[in-house]
Amino acid sequence: MVDVKRALVGLSDEVWERIRARVDGLSDAEYFWEPTPGCWSIRPRADGTWMADWALPRPEPEPFTTIAWRLWHLIDMYGEDRAPKWLDVPAQGTPIGFDDPDGTPPSNATDAVALLERAHDRWDAHLRLAQEERLDEAVGPVAGPQHADRTRAAYVLHMLDEFIHHGAEIALLRDLWRWQHTTVADDPRVERVVRGDTTVLDEFDRDTPTSDLVDHAAAYGRWDLVIGLVQRGAPIGTTGRTPLHVAAGAGELEVVKALLDHGADLAATDPQFHATPLQWAEFLRQRRVAEYLGQRTRGLADDG
């Protein structure tokens, strides 16, 4: 059996790598962004002290939280003093977060990410000090009557679950920010296609170069646009990873038919896997599409 500690440390490392990657490049505008009125956030009080919005008991429903609020909560969980106590290991430095009597939430994104790194390092140090043979022992009275019977391994798993779901909430907010505040493409028509704006079809001009519109529509799974564009004469890419590859892999049979009816190349191979659209459908277990493409491929061979 893989030893429990190695598995827990490995999972903790994977969780951290995802979280750290998802806060890279965080701006102050994102950090404080309130996507809905009445968010809980990090704010300066009248005396200039930065504090997190908070109230106990928690209202129902709880207010939506900003990245700043959620990041401070994650910092607190990584840096709290519970880890050395519950794992029964020497404390590694002073606590970070609410357990630090002088600790205050960071007033900007750069400082928040730096403090998150410090808090994680503190958690990581405590986890690595934990003794393998004691991970299946109950935490004991230090955890209070509600959690005294929980094993140390169960406590670590609970914390990893906390890190995962709060990190995922931050990542979701960043995704939402990106799609509301940035553009994907310089060409306005491509931008509209990527966002699924079917009014592009109403303005389609056959004399306007549109060689990449079908590619982008397929790449983002805008299948109505793929069909509409090719029906209006938009050119279809025939080299590299083509729209036919993408549609076949997604199992979109009607899109596959429309692409083939308007000149898509059955024999095209993508540069990464050197596979045809049929092979994409087979590998991704898109049975109906694979059967259809197989029939079309055999038909071409017979005609040849």
TIFIVO-559043 format. One record per residue: x, y, z of N, C-alpha, C in turn. Coordinates in steps of 0.02 Angstrom, whole numbers, plus 50000, padded with zeros to 5 digits. Example, Ala and Ser with C-alpha at 12.3 -4.5 7.8 and 13.67 -1.06 7.14 Angstrom:
// TIFIVO-559043
506604971650390506154977550390506604983550390506424988850354506844994750357506455000250394
END
This chain:
// TIFIVO-559043
500424994050000500005000050000500445006350000500195011449965500545017849968500435020750038500975023250070500885025750137500435031950136500045032650189499535037850192499835044850188500375045950224500665052550225500895054650156501225050250120501455051950053500875053750008500325050050014499735051449974499435058249991499395059750056499105066150077499545072050056500195071250063500655076650042500615077649967500575072049930500525072549857499895076049835499335074349867498705077649850498725085049869499015086549927499075093549948499475097549898500015094549872500435097949823500045099249758499645094349736499255095249675498735100749683498415100849741497915105949754498235112949752498815113449784499155119949786499375122149716499635117649677499855119549609499275122449569498675119449576498095122149540497905129049566497885129749633497685136149662498185141649641498825140049648499325145249633499295147349560499175142549515499125144249444498525148649431497975147449467497365151249454497365158249483497835159949527497875166849552498445170649520498805167549474499355170849441499095176749400499425182449407499235188249368498605191749392498385190249453497775193349479497865200849486497395204649459497425211949462497005214649519497135220749539496735223849591496005224549569495895225949505495215226649480494825220149490495145214449475494815207949486494735206549561495255208149598495275206749670494665209649706494505215849688493955219349721493295219249683493285215949626492685216049583492075213249619491525216949617490895214749646490405213149590490335206849572489905204949515489165205949529488975207149591488275208249608488255213149667487735217049673487705221749729487695218149796487985221349846487955218649913488445213249929488995212849893489495207749906489835208849974490045203350004490535203850058491215204450025491635208950053492295209950024492785211750079493365214350059493865217150103493835224650095493745228350150493665235550145494025239150202494245245450189494525249450244493965252250287494055252050353493585255150398493765262450409493375265850450493475273050459494175274850483494495270450522495165271850548495715269550500495515267150441496005265050391496185257750395495935254150445496085246950452495685243050401496025238450367495675234150319495395228150355494755226750341494425221150373493965217650323493815211350338493345207550297492635208650322492175209550275491465209850294491275203150326490895203450380490755197250417490205198450467489815193450481489305193850533489125186850556489035186250621488815179850651488195181050693487695176850688487665171050642487625173350570487845169050525487845170750455487125171650429487015176950390486335177850364486175172550312485535171650300485315166750250484855170150200485015170450136485635167650108486235172150122486825169050123487435172850134487575177250074487855183150084488035187450027488555184049982488545186049919489055183749872489725186849894490265183249883490925185649906491385187249847491795192249857492285194249806492895189649809493325190249759493955186449761494365188649822494355195049839494735197449897494505193949961493855193449970493585190150029493765182750030493665179449973493775172249968494525170749977494945174949949495665173849955495905174650027495615179450063495785180350133495565174150173494995171450157494755165450191495235159650177495475158950116495935153650099496605154650134496835160850137497455162450174497385160350247496805161950276496695160250347496715152750358496405148950313496385141650323497075138550314497455141050266498135138450257498585140350317498485146350343498955148950393498735148350465498145145550477497875145350546498295140950591498185141850657498585138150706498295131350723497755129450690497455122850704497905117250679498245118250623498645112750595499165109950643499605114150672500095111150718499775108050780499215110850803498895108150863498565101450848498195101150793497835094950778498295089450752498835091350720499315086350696499835084850749499835088750803500295087850860501015088250836501175093750803501865095050780502055102150802502705103650805502915110350825502665115650775502425121150801502195126650758502775129450718502655130450655503175133050610503035140450596503325144650637503205151750629502535153850660502395160250655501775162950684501185161650638500585161250665499995160150624499875165850575499525164350522499355169250471498595169150461498285174950463497565175250457497245177450521496645174950536496275177050595496635175150660497035169850659497385167850720497975172450736498155176750690498675181750702498325187950728498425189750792498055195550821498205202050785498775202450751498945208550714498825207850639498545202150619498455200850548497865204750519497965207550461497415210950426497405208650353496825208750322496775206650252497195211150207497515208350157497915212350111497475217350072497745223350062497365228550029497465228749954497855223949927497945223549854498085216349835498015214949771498065208049746498765205249753499275209249739499965206849742500135204549813499965208549862500105206649931499695200549952499085200049926498665194349944498965187849919499205187749857499515181749829500145179949867500545185049884501155183749923500995180849992500485183550024500295180950089500005173950084499645172550030499385165850018499965160850012500495162749978501075158349971501385156850040501445162050081501725161050148501285156550190500625157550185500165153550223500195146250201500225145150135500275138250111500915134950136501475138750134502105135850156502065133650229501695137450269501615135550340501215129050346500665128650309500275122450309500705116550285501075117650232501485112250203502005109850253502315114450289502815112550338502515108250393501915110050416501595106150468501405099150443501145098850382500945092350354501545087750347502095090450325502695086250315502995083950381502845087550435503095085450500502655080050532502045079250507501585074350535501895067350532501785063450584502065056750587501575051650556501835047750511501435042850475501035038350523501375036050573501055031050618500515034150662500465040850663499965044050705499385046950665499405046250600498875049150559498205045750568498215039350589497575035850601497345036450673497695040450714497485041550782496965047150785496535047050835496065052550846496445058850866496185064550843496505070950859496505072050934495955070350966495925070951039495605077351063495645078751129495295084451160495475091151130496065091951100496265098351072495785100551017495435095850987494965097350933494275099150958494175098551025493515099951052493065093851047492515093851083492085087951086491795085951019491685090750974491365089250910491835085350864492495086550869492965083550822493495079250855493435078050919493965074450955494085067450928493555064250903493625057350879493855056950807493915062650774494135062650703494875060950700495085056850653495795055350647496165061150615496815061150625497225066450595497195066150519497175060150491497125059450418496465062350393495925061150431495275063950412495285071550415495635074250465495705081550470496065084350409496605081150388496975083450329496535083250267496165077850259495715077350201495175082750203494925084250263494435089650269494735096250247495345097650268495675103950249495805104250174496005098650145496115098550072495475099850035494925097150060494275098550030494115105950034494265109150091494165116350098494585120150048495225118350042495655121849995495395121049923495165115049907494935113749839494325117949822493825117849867493215121249846493265128849850493665131549896493755138749897494205140949838494705136849822495105138449763494705138249700494235133449696493805132949636493345139049631493105141549687492675147449685493065153549661493685154249682494105159749657494215158949582494355152849560494475151549489493845153249448493265151449474492645152949439492535160449432492685164149485492615171449482493095174349431493695171649427494175174149377493935172549306493645166749297493375165049231492805169849212492385171249260491825175749247492075182749231492575185049268492875191649254493155191849183493525186649165493845186649099493335187149043492785183449049492295183448995491855189648996491865193349049491485199649051491905205749037492565205249044492985211149040493545210848988493605205348953494135204848903493845202248837494215203248784494025200648718494485194948700494225190348661494605184448640494985185848576494685189748532494965190848466494955198148446495425200048404495445206948380494885208248329494715203148290494185203848240493505203648276493105208948271492455209048305491995203248285492045201148221491615195548200491825189048234492475187948239492715181948273492505182248347492555188048378492345188748447491615186748455491195188948410490485187448414490355179948403490725176948358490655169748346490855165848408491415167648438491655164248498491125164548554490775170148558490265171048610489585168348590489545165248529488925162048509488395166848484488595172548457488125177648433487895175648362487295172848358487045170448293486845176048246486815182348270486665187848224487215188848172487795185848184488325186048133488065183248067487635178348071487365175248010486945180147970486605184648003486185189547968486595194547929487225195447948487655200447917488185197247873488115190747860488635187247825488705189747754489325190847733489475193347665489965188447633489755185247581490175180247547490815183347520490815189847506491415192947477491915195047531491735194247594492185196147649492595190047670493255190647675493655184847697493415182447766493245176047769492975173347832493255166347845493865165147823494135158347826494195155647896494235160047947494335157448015493685157248055493135159648029492515159848068492265152848084492285148348035492055141548047492515138048097493165139248090493645136348137493495138448209493375144948218493235147348286492565144848312492065144648268491415142148289491465134948312491835130848276491915123848295492325123248359492855127148365493295126748423492915128148487492405132448484492025134148544491355130548547491255125648503490635121748506490015125748488490085130748446489505134748424489225131348362488875125848373488695121448317488175124548270487705128348296487225131748252487585136548205488095139848231488475144448190488895140748138489175135048156489555131048107489105129348048488515126748062488055124848008487845130947969487655136348003487435142347969487965145447926488575145447950489125148447911489275144447848489325137847854489485133947794488905134047745488295134447769487725135047723487735141547684488055146647713488105153147680488745153847640489125148447635489715148547593490375150147626490385150447692491015151747727491505146047715492135147547700492625142247686492765138047748492935131747737493075127047791493815125247789494145125547846494845123647849494935116247831495445114847792495565107947769496245105247791496615109247828497275106947852497295107547928497745103647958497815103848030497205100748065497055103248124496455101048160495865104848131495465101548092494935104848056494285105048096493815109248076493155109048109492835102148107492985098248056492705091448052492995087048108493635087748124493915084148180493545085848244493435092248256493135094448319492415092048324492045092748270491345090648270491295083048279491735079348246491735072048252491885069948323492385073148354492565071448422492025073148472491625078348456491085080348500490445076248490490435072148438489845068048425489275071848392489425077348357488905081548326488785079148255488345074148248488235070948183487975075748131487475079848148487195084448098487705089548075488135091648120488675096248101489165092848055489335086648071489785082748029489495082147958488855080647953488535080047888488565086647850488425092147884488425098747851489135100447827489635099047867490325100447847490515096447786490355089947786490525085747729490135087847666489515089847675489115092047618489385098447587489805102047625490065108447600490825108347592491105102447582491795102047561492315100247613492125098347674492615096347724492995090147701493625089647720494055084247698494065078547748493805072647726493785066747768494485064247786494965065347742495625062447750496115066847788495905072847807496365077347842496595074347907497235075347923497515072947987497745078848028497615078448093497815084048137498565083348153498895088948169499625088848180499835085548246499395085148294499585082448359499555074848361498995072048338498895064848343498955061348275499005065448222499045062648154498455058048140497865060248161497265056148155496755059648111496345055748079495795058248038495185059848082494695063348055494075064348094493755057748115493775052648072493505046048091493875043348152494525043848153494915041348210494775045348274494635051848267494435055848325493775053148353493295051948308492645049448331492725042548364493135038348336493235031648365493565032148433494085036248438494455036748501494005039548556493585044448539493155047648589492475044148595492415038348566491835033948572491175037248549491245040948495490645043948465490395039148411490015034148433489845028448391489465030448329488945034548336488535036248277488955040048226489365044648249489785048448203490295043848170490595039348210491095034848182490785030348128490185027948140489855023748090489725027648026489495033748034489335037847976489975039447936490505041547972491135043147938491435036947906491355031247939491605025047910491255023447845490605024447843490235023347781490455028047726490545034347744490765039247694491475037647669491905035447714492585033747694492595027647648492185022547665492145016647621491855018447554491365023047554491065025147491491555028447445491995032647475492515035847434493005030747406493165025747448493635020547425493325016547368492685015047373492345011347320492325015347255492195021847263492165026147203492845026647171493365026247213494045026747185494235020547147
END
